Amino acid sequence: MSWQYRDVAVKIDLDGKDRWIRGSEYIPGDRTVLHHTINSLNFPEEVGKRIGALGRNNPDKGSITAYIPGGTAAFNPPNTGGLLKDGSVLNLNLHYTTNGRETVDESEIGLWFYPEGEIPTERMSGRCACIFPNTWTNIPSNDPAFEQTATITIGKDANIYSYLPHMHFRGKYMRFFADYPDGSSEELINIAQFNYAWQMSYTYAEPKFVPAGTKITAVGAFDNSAQNPANPDPERTVPWGQQSWDEMFFGAVQWKNIDQGGN
């Protein structure tokens, strides 16, 4: 295995009792080298089996937050959560970068539960307006505002709760737009000064209602010029890649369906 990546499986012991998750937080042991994590959760009966993408094939399954720089604790709205079964396995893919010195990463994960016997009746949903290698367009050298876009569709009447952008050192801004079924459009949020070190979740004080069939488009720009002090090399044409000197485009949207049946 490459030094950049480590796979760790953590068995979760809940003293024989299944619990419902209210929130979670990933605290990095050394944030100067931990770039991000990718998490998936296997219930005991799923261990060793191939399951859905990122382990979210079951709408009742709990979600344990991954790590990105600047990320904060993730809490569900009231009466909303996911199940964590005793003996579940949290699979962590840890991605590291070098900083020129030897270090030890002793990260911690915090979990908040609903009281025993209390079962939240509602579930969160979400998708990512993402660009992956097969649809990625390389960022030209010395381009101060190279835009890319990705779109998702929300299939049911829903309330949007938050947005989470993810880019690397050349990330400049990310804007989210809604195209409604009646033909109207609206800008939902403009993250005008993206900062790699502060990739926080932008959460509404009051959720935003959108009707079924609403298309959400994320528009992100990259500053690959010498005017960007964080740019590793403005002369380079930049591909998609997991290392910080390459680039990514994730525009995650989290919502709750109005009708929770078949969420």
Buried (B, 14 or more C-beta within 10 A) or exposed (E): EEEEEBEEEBEBEBEEEBBBBBBBBBEBEBBEBBBBBBBBBBBEEBBEEEBEEBBBEBBEBBBBBBBBBEBEEBBBBEEBBBBBBBBBBBBBBBBBBEEEEEBEBEBEBEBBBBEEEEEBEBBBBBBBBBBEEEEBEBBEEEBBEBBBBBEBEBEBBBBBBBBBBBBBBBBBBBBBBBBEEEEEEEEBBEBEEBEBEEBBBBBEEEBBEBBBBBBBBBBBBBBBBEEBEEBBEBEBEBEBEBBBBBBBBBBBBBBBBBEBEEB
